[in-house]
Amino acid sequence: LLMIALMPCAVWGQNLLQNPGFEPPDQGGLADAWANNTWGNCETKFSLDEENPHSGTTCQKIECVRRDDGASQFLQRIKLEAGKYYTVRLWVRASGGVPWVGATLRLVPPPYKAYLRDTIEPGRDWELLEFAGVCMEDVEDAGLFIWFQADGSGTVWVDDASVEAGEPPVVTGPPPEGNVVPNGSLEVEPTRTWDNMG
């Protein structure tokens, strides 16, 4: 994160996704170019919603009717190139029992290796989920996965997704002096500068 803050803006390419705005036609309720990947004991319905899209005429609606385990999930396959700097963006809103919505660039078949991922705690208004990083290997069978695990039931809307590839940014200024980790030697009470992640 520190390195990114010191970098100039990277040069971005075009959106790698097809039908990123979730416009018609649809197949089984999912916008063309996207595929259902729901797993576990999780009843999920997909549809294109004309009410309150972020842009365009429709957005993708994902309704988890009932969930005991697993996740409501869908994807679009893409290829990843080693050394490229990828930025993922999608607009999300939700209602009902949806504590978070996640997105990841990962390998489609087992072992499902994830290369970039992040989550957002969505509200009823559109919010942007955005994250970025470098992929360290060529991946022919990768995909952008979007998923959530409802607390019983809940609905998510997604619109205007993008995956853009650029060249990795380069540090132009002098490197920082000293240890960039606050209290790296743990000389004071841990709760003052470190968080318990357990």
C-alpha positions in Angstrom: 0.0 0.0 0.0 2.8 2.4 0.8 4.4 1.7 -2.6 1.2 2.4 -4.4 0.9 5.8 -2.6 4.3 6.9 -3.9 3.5 5.9 -7.5 2.2 7.9 -10.5 -1.0 6.7 -12.1 -0.6 3.6 -14.2 -1.7 3.5 -17.8 -4.9 1.4 -18.1 -6.2 -0.7 -20.9 -9.8 -1.5 -21.8 -12.3 -3.3 -19.7 -11.7 -7.0 -20.0 -15.3 -7.9 -19.2 -18.0 -8.6 -21.6 -21.4 -7.0 -20.9 -20.1 -5.2 -17.8 -23.3 -3.2 -17.4 -25.5 -6.3 -17.1 -27.7 -5.4 -20.1 -30.1 -7.8 -21.9 -30.3 -10.4 -23.2 -30.2 -12.8 -20.2 -29.8 -16.5 -19.8 -31.7 -18.0 -16.8 -31.9 -14.5 -15.3 -28.2 -13.8 -15.6 -27.0 -11.2 -18.1 -25.3 -12.5 -21.2 -21.6 -13.4 -20.7 -22.1 -14.2 -16.9 -22.6 -17.7 -15.4 -24.2 -19.0 -12.2 -21.7 -20.5 -9.8 -23.8 -20.8 -6.6 -22.8 -23.6 -4.3 -23.9 -25.4 -1.2 -27.5 -25.4 0.2 -28.3 -22.0 -1.1 -31.4 -21.3 -3.2 -30.6 -18.3 -5.4 -32.6 -16.5 -8.1 -31.1 -14.3 -10.8 -32.9 -11.6 -12.8 -32.2 -8.4 -14.7 -33.8 -5.5 -12.8 -34.9 -2.3 -14.5 -35.6 -0.5 -11.3 -32.8 1.9 -10.2 -29.8 0.6 -12.2 -26.5 2.4 -11.6 -26.4 3.2 -15.3 -28.0 1.8 -18.5 -31.3 0.1 -18.5 -30.8 -2.9 -16.2 -28.6 -4.2 -13.4 -28.1 -7.7 -12.1 -30.3 -8.8 -9.2 -29.2 -11.7 -7.1 -31.8 -12.9 -4.6 -30.9 -15.5 -2.0 -34.2 -17.0 -1.1 -32.9 -19.4 1.5 -29.4 -20.3 2.7 -28.3 -23.0 5.1 -24.7 -23.0 3.9 -22.7 -22.2 0.8 -22.9 -18.9 -1.2 -24.8 -17.1 -3.9 -22.1 -16.7 -6.6 -21.7 -15.9 -10.2 -18.7 -15.3 -12.5 -17.2 -14.3 -15.8 -14.1 -16.1 -17.2 -11.1 -14.0 -18.2 -7.4 -14.5 -18.7 -4.7 -13.0 -16.4 -1.2 -12.1 -17.4 1.9 -12.3 -15.2 3.2 -8.9 -14.1 0.0 -7.0 -15.0 -1.5 -4.6 -12.5 -5.3 -5.3 -12.3 -7.9 -2.9 -11.0 -11.4 -4.4 -10.2 -14.4 -2.1 -9.8 -18.1 -2.9 -9.3 -21.1 -1.0 -8.0 -23.2 -2.8 -5.3 -26.3 -2.3 -3.2 -28.2 -4.7 -1.0 -31.2 -5.4 1.3 -32.0 -8.0 3.8 -29.5 -10.2 5.5 -26.4 -9.4 3.5 -23.5 -8.6 5.8 -21.0 -8.3 2.9 -20.4 -8.8 -0.8 -17.1 -10.1 -2.1 -15.3 -10.1 -5.4 -12.2 -12.0 -6.4 -10.0 -12.7 -9.4 -9.2 -16.4 -9.0 -8.6 -19.7 -10.7 -11.9 -21.3 -11.9 -11.0 -25.0 -11.3 -9.6 -26.5 -8.1 -7.6 -25.5 -6.1 -9.5 -22.2 -6.6 -6.4 -20.0 -6.1 -7.2 -16.4 -5.4 -5.0 -13.7 -6.9 -6.9 -10.5 -5.8 -10.0 -10.2 -3.6 -11.9 -7.7 -1.4 -15.3 -7.3 0.2 -17.7 -4.5 1.0 -20.5 -4.0 3.5 -23.3 -2.7 1.2 -26.2 -0.5 2.0 -29.4 0.3 0.1 -27.6 2.9 -2.0 -25.1 2.2 -4.7 -21.5 1.8 -3.3 -18.3 1.2 -5.2 -16.1 -1.9 -4.4 -12.7 -1.2 -5.8 -9.3 -3.0 -5.3 -6.1 -3.5 -7.2 -2.9 -5.5 -7.3 -0.3 -7.4 -9.4 -0.9 -10.9 -10.7 2.3 -12.8 -10.5 1.5 -15.6 -13.0 -0.2 -16.3 -16.3 -3.7 -17.8 -15.7 -5.6 -19.1 -18.7 -8.6 -20.2 -16.8 -9.3 -17.4 -14.3 -12.5 -15.5 -13.6 -14.1 -12.6 -11.8 -16.3 -14.1 -9.1 -18.9 -12.1 -7.2 -20.5 -13.7 -4.2 -22.2 -13.2 -0.8 -23.4 -15.4 2.0 -26.8 -14.2 3.2 -27.9 -14.6 6.8 -30.9 -16.7 5.9 -32.0 -14.6 2.9 -31.1 -11.3 1.2 -30.8 -9.5 -2.1 -27.9 -7.9 -3.9 -27.8 -5.7 -7.0 -24.6 -5.3 -9.1 -23.8 -3.0 -12.0 -21.0 -1.4 -14.0 -18.3 -4.0 -13.3 -14.8 -3.6 -14.7 -11.5 -5.4 -14.8 -8.7 -3.3 -16.3 -5.1 -4.3 -16.8 -2.1 -1.9 -16.8 1.6 -1.9 -16.3 2.8 -2.1 -12.7 3.4 1.4 -11.3 7.0 2.3 -10.5 8.3 4.3 -7.5 9.6 7.6 -8.7 10.6 9.2 -5.3 13.3 8.2 -2.8 12.5 5.1 -0.6 11.3 5.9 2.9 13.8 6.0 5.6 13.7 3.5 8.5 11.1 1.0 9.3 7.7 1.8 7.7 5.8 -0.5 10.1 4.6 1.5 13.1 6.0 0.1 16.3 7.6 -2.8 14.4 9.6 -3.8 17.5 6.5 -4.1 19.7 8.0 -1.9 22.3 4.7 -0.6 23.7 1.3 -2.0 24.6 0.1 -4.0 21.5 -3.4 -2.5 21.6 -2.0 1.0 20.9 -0.7 0.3 17.4 -1.6 -3.3 16.5 -5.0 -5.0 16.0 -6.0 -8.4 17.2 -7.0 -10.4 14.1 -7.7 -13.7 16.0 
